[in-house]
Amino acid sequence: TTGDVTLDVGFGNTAACRSAITYIDGDAGILRYRGYPIEQLAEHSTFLETSYLVLYGELPTAAQLAEFTERISTHHLLDERLKEMFRLFPRRSHPMPVLAAGINALSTFAMPPVSLEEKTLEQQTYRLMAQVPTLAAYGYKNSLGLPTLYPDESLGYIENFLRMSFGVPSRPYEIDDTIVRALDVLLILHADHEQNCSTSTVRMVGSSGANLYLSVAAGVSALSGPLHGGANQAVIEMLQQMRDTGESVATFVQKVKDKKSGVKLMGFGHRIYKNFDPRAQIVKRHADAILRERPGHDELLDLALALEEAARSDDYFTERKLYPNVDFYTGLIYQAMGFPSNMFTVLFTIGRLPGWIAHWREQSLDPATKIGRPRQVYTGVVQRDYVPSDQR
Ligand code: SDX
């Protein structure tokens, strides 16, 4: 049940570490959190229950989940001085650097900033799980010039986040259970993914002894790139550009294959999954269910389905083992929920948070951990003597 998996150490594929959190078999399309298949968790679990599993290694009892939920729901509030921070950013700021700044700022309130003492570690875990959604909602509201809403402890984790994001003081916020369940599932699907770029970043920064907040903030920066978590925003912009210009699927696919323009089929391809991304299949089912009920949103879904169909029957993509990844359909659902495309990677961040925290804890609590120090292949000039400037 546990085996040593040795990774070839080559460029882009470094044998990073040993971990007991997530197992991926890229050829078989297997993804398991602490041994539980992602398909079963997406169907039966909730994001907070899955977060507990990823963080502590076991599915919680009802009492453990109730205490975990209570601890988080009572930590959503931010220090009032932190709220002022959002006014410093231009209205058009991308929410990912704003979120990274907010999480870095949280570390200034953590006393002691770095401690592996159980009580402090638990407190920092709850505070991050609770306050990142608040930071995300406050950054979004601030970008719209709208008033922020204080968290409501009586609401569930997802409901509270949606209300802080879309609610306004002048009227009650109506919870849409379909949207809540869809976001719950999407966050479950993003909770962890072993040594992806951002999680490896969190581990690398944490290996120096940097505290949990600063390590997670570095993960936010890594996730923001369009080749990683930023892909969900890039997919929607790709579909909107095709819709608005009337560019056909065949023309776009040919442009990708020509490679001249550097245009990629965003939301396709994966370093590990070489047949299918099990998460993409689950997202696609939810996208179909939600978008068919919401007129106007299914136009981009039909375009996405046509793109997938064209790619699946084209050797360029099948020979390179390029299939939809988790980002291909998620943006369609986020957009149907009412989020603008620049918020999609923020939602990815909220989902990935328990995974980042779990990896930081796993590494920091392991006495055998050493500071990360990758080596390189030196390709520069081997040696030469100094030349005075008047002889250059
Ligand atoms: C995530 O690692 C994780 O687990 C990440 C993630 C997670 O949960 O943390 O799963 C989340 O980041 C998903 C990936 C989201 N990114 C995108 O959708 C961006 C588009 N995809 C690509 O940029 C690419 O597929 C990557 C970055 C995802 C993977 O890149 P690799 O493994 O380095 O593959 P590669 O760039 O070496 O490509 C191999 C070949 C190349 O062609 P050739 O040079 O052999 O002719 O496939 C081509 C590439 O040009 N290719 C694509 C393509 N992806 C790869 N061609 C067109 N469109 C694409 N999307």
Boltz pocket constraint, residues with backbone or C-beta under 6 A from the ligand:
constraints:
  - pocket:
      binder: B
      contacts: [[A, 190], [A, 192], [A, 193], [A, 195], [A, 196], [A, 197], [A, 226], [A, 227], [A, 228], [A, 229], [A, 231], [A, 256], [A, 263], [A, 264], [A, 265], [A, 266], [A, 267], [A, 268], [A, 269], [A, 270], [A, 271], [A, 272], [A, 320], [A, 322], [A, 325], [A, 326], [A, 327]]
      max_distance: 6.0
